[in-house]
Amino acid sequence: MDSSTTTSYNSVVSELEGTLLKNPKPFAYFMLVAFEASGLVRFAILLLLWPIVALLDVLDYRNGSLKLMIFVATAGLRISEIESVARAVLPKFYMDDVSTDAWRAFGSCEKRVIVTRMPRVMVERFAKDHLRADEVIGTEIIVNRFGYATGLIKETDVDRSVFNSVASLFSDRRPQLGLGQPGIFGSPTFLSLCEEQVHAPVPSNYNGHNQRLHMQPLPVIFHDGRLVKLPTPATALLILVWIPFGIILAVIRLFIGFMLPLWAIPYVSRIFNIRFIVKGKPPAQATAGNLGVLFVCTHRTVMDPVILSYVLGRSIPAVTYSVSRLSEILSPIPTFRLTRVRHVDAEIIKKELSNGDLVVYPEGTTCREPFLLRFSALFAELTDKIVPVAMNYRVGFFHATTARGWKGFDPIFFFMNPRPVYEVTFLNQLEVEATCSSGKSPYDVANYVQRILAATLGFECTNFTRKDKYRVLAGNDGTVSYLSFFDQVKKVVTTFKPFFQ
C-alpha cells in the first residue's frame, strides 16, 4: 500500500487505545475513575494490583487484566458517578494523548466508528463530542437495579464481541478503512472486516481524504478533577507518597499566610517553595476620598484575589459568587458576595469602590484551560478606572478548583502542591477613550479587556459562560444555593465518604 494515498473513504473504524490514543494501556484511565469517583482507598488498591495487571498482559490474558481493572475501578459505584467522571475528567487526559496522524486519517472519513476495550460509558462522551465519532463500540458494565455498577461486564470474549458488533453495524457494506493494532494470534480483530487496513502507528504522510483535512478534534475547554497529571503507575505512587507530606505542608502554609502581614508573604513564601512572578507596574493605592481602582482579573483559582493582595502588599477586597464559607473564613482579605441580580450587584460594587480599590472577575468562574470565558459587562458600566490584570498559575499534583466537589478544599489542594507558581501581570490602566466615558458600550469595553488579557496570556477568547461550564462538568447551571449548617456538614461528610469505600 502507498502510505501517501489520497483515496476518498466514506467509512472508518478505528481502535482507541494505541491508535487514536498513543498509549495502548488503559490502566491510568481506570486509576482516574478510581480516584475521582471513589477516593484514595480504591486508588491505592488498584495501584497495588498493577503488577498483576501487567503480568496478565505479558501472558496475553488481556481479557483477564481488563476485567480486573474494570472490577476494582467501578464495583459499587453509582453509574451516574462514572458518567460524571467520563464527562468532566477523562476528556482532558484523552485529548492530551491523541495521535495527530491517526486523527488525520480518522477525521477524513464521513462515517466514523471508534472501538475500545474500555467500558463504553468511559469513552462515549469524549469520542462523540471531541473526536466527532458517530458510533462507539465498547464493553458494557452490568448495572444492578439500584443504579450501582457491579464491576462485571457483559462480554466474555471482548475481541470477539467487538468483531461481532462491527460486523453487525456494517451488515450491508464493509467499512472501507480500518485503523488499529495488529491482532493477537488466534483472536479475531475487526480489522479483518475492513477493505483497507492501516496498523498503528499511522504513518505521518498518510493523508486519507484530503478535502476534510481541515477538521480538527474539538478542544477540551472545561475540565474538572483534582489530579493534574495522568496517574501512570509511577506517578500514582508518587502522589500517594506525597499526600501525607502535602497535607502537613498545606496546613503550615495556610497558618503562616493567616498570621503574617500581607506585605511579608512574598518574601516568606520562598522558604516554603511558593513562587510569585510579577510583571508590569501596579497602580498606587487610592487616596482617601477618591474612587478606587477596579482590578479586572482573569480567574484561575480561588486564590486569585489573595495572591493579588500578596503581591500588592495590601488588602484588596474582592467580590465573589460561589466561594465556600470555609474559604471566606480562611481568606485574609475581605470578600463580598454577589447575588447575580444586576442592579443589586452594581450597588455592591459601587459602594466598595467608593471605599477604595476592588477586585472583580468578569468570567464569573474559573477556567483551567488556555481559554477565557465571556466577560460580564457590568464592571465597565460602573467606573472608568480599570486596570486589567492577567493571572495564571502552575501546579504539579493537584488542581485548586472544582465544579463537582466541595470548594472548601480548594485552598488546601493548592497549598498541597510541592511548588505552586503564580504569575501576575499588571497591564496599563485603560485610557479614558477605551471606557464607557468616551461613549463606548459596556460590551465593547468588556470584549476589549478580554482580548488584551487573552493576548497577554496567550489564551483564546470564547463566548462560553459560567452556566456552560457547570452544564458540562456538573450537569447543572451553576446556581449557588446557600445551605443550612446541617446541609453543609452533610456535604462535607459526603466528600470524605469515598476515602473509606
Buried (B, 14 or more C-beta within 10 A) or exposed (E): EEEEEEBEBEBBBBBBBBBBBBBBBBBBBBBBBBBBBBBBEBBBEBBEBBEEBBEBBEEEBBBBBBBBBBBBBBBEBBBEBBBBBBBBBBBBBBBEBBBEBBBBBBBBBEBBBBBBBBBBBBBBBBBBBBBBBBBBBBBEBEBEEEEBBBBBBEBEEBBBBBBBBBBEBBEEEBBBBBBBBEBEEEBBBBBEBBEBBBBBBBBEEBBBBEEBBEBEBEEBBBBBBBBBBBBBBEBBBBBBEBBEEBEEBBEEBBEBBEEBEBEBBBEBBEEBEBEBEBEBEBBEEBEEEEBBBBBBBBBBBBBBBBBBBBBBBBBBBBBBBBBBEBBBEBBBBBBBBBEBEEEEBBEBBBEBBEEBBBBBBBBBBBBBBEBBBBBBBBBBBBBBBBBBBBBBBBBBBBBBBBBBBBBBBBBBBBBBBEEBBBBBBBBEBBEEEBBBBEEBEBBBBBBBBBEBBBEBBEBEBBEBBBBBBBBBBBBEEBEBEEEEEEEBEEBBEEBEEBEEB
